[in-house]
């Protein structure tokens, strides 16, 4: 999975890229086909928007489903943490819907008893 990080009017923290790669790559355990994830970080210059000055938008691209999550917080890492939780929740829901529940075994056991 490729990860593209775009910034607009923002200076990223030194360890932001490693945090992003670690958390996004942990999503591969759900076996959902995602080719690329775009991480967009926007910074609001208005000082009155201090509590929500950093906006992080996560968007998935590829042959799998389109997933989009966003969050706004006081810094880029906090906003990313909230956005990645929403992103993981969507992936988890898709994974649960894709599960194949085999009910044949229940029918076979009914006939035996």
C-alpha positions in Angstrom: 0.0 0.0 0.0 1.4 3.4 -1.0 1.0 6.4 1.2 1.0 9.9 -0.2 1.2 12.9 2.2 0.1 16.3 1.0 0.4 19.4 3.0 -1.2 22.8 2.5 0.1 25.7 4.7 1.4 23.2 7.3 4.7 22.2 8.7 4.6 18.6 9.8 6.1 17.1 12.9 9.4 15.3 12.5 8.0 11.8 13.2 4.6 12.4 11.4 5.6 10.3 8.4 6.6 7.3 10.5 3.4 7.5 12.6 1.3 7.6 9.5 3.1 4.6 7.9 2.8 2.5 11.0 -0.9 3.1 11.6 -2.0 2.9 7.9 0.0 -0.3 7.3 -1.7 -1.9 10.4 -4.9 -1.7 8.4 -3.7 -4.5 6.1 -4.8 -7.1 8.6 -8.4 -6.6 7.4 -7.6 -7.9 3.9 -9.4 -5.0 2.1 -7.8 -4.1 -1.2 -6.5 -0.6 -0.9 -3.8 0.5 -3.4 -3.1 4.0 -2.2 -4.0 6.2 0.8 -3.7 10.0 0.5 -3.1 11.9 3.7 -3.9 15.6 3.3 -2.9 18.0 6.1 -4.4 21.5 6.0 -3.6 24.3 8.4 -5.9 27.1 9.1 -4.1 30.4 9.5 -6.9 32.1 11.4 -5.9 32.3 15.0 -9.5 32.1 16.2 -9.5 28.5 14.8 -6.8 27.5 17.3 -8.5 24.4 18.6 -9.3 23.1 15.2 -6.5 24.6 13.2 -5.1 21.3 11.7 -7.4 19.3 9.4 -6.3 15.8 8.3 -8.2 14.1 5.5 -7.6 10.4 4.7 -8.8 9.0 1.3 -8.3 5.5 -0.1 -7.9 4.8 -3.8 -7.7 1.6 -5.7 -9.8 -1.3 -6.8 -11.4 -1.7 -3.3 -14.0 0.6 -1.7 -13.6 4.3 -1.4 -13.0 5.3 2.2 -12.7 8.8 3.4 -12.2 10.2 6.9 -11.3 13.6 8.3 -10.7 15.2 11.6 -9.7 18.6 12.9 -7.6 19.2 16.1 -5.0 21.5 17.6 -2.1 19.7 15.9 -1.5 17.4 13.0 -0.8 14.2 15.0 -3.9 14.6 17.2 -6.0 15.2 14.1 -4.5 12.2 12.4 -5.2 9.9 15.4 -8.9 10.8 15.3 -9.1 10.4 11.5 -7.4 7.1 11.5 -9.8 5.8 14.1 -12.7 6.7 11.8 -10.9 5.2 8.8 -10.3 1.9 10.7 -13.9 1.8 11.8 -15.0 2.0 8.1 -12.5 -0.7 7.1 -13.7 -2.9 9.9 -17.3 -2.6 8.8 -16.5 -3.5 5.2 -14.5 -6.5 6.5 -17.4 -7.7 8.6 -19.8 -7.4 5.6 -17.4 -9.4 3.5 -17.3 -12.3 5.9 -18.9 -15.5 4.7 -20.9 -17.2 7.4 -21.3 -20.8 6.6 -24.7 -22.0 7.9 -24.5 -25.4 6.3 -22.9 -26.9 9.3 -25.8 -25.9 11.5 -28.2 -27.6 9.1 -26.1 -30.7 9.0 -26.1 -30.9 12.8 -29.9 -30.5 13.0 -30.5 -33.5 10.8 -28.2 -35.6 12.8 -29.8 -35.0 16.2 
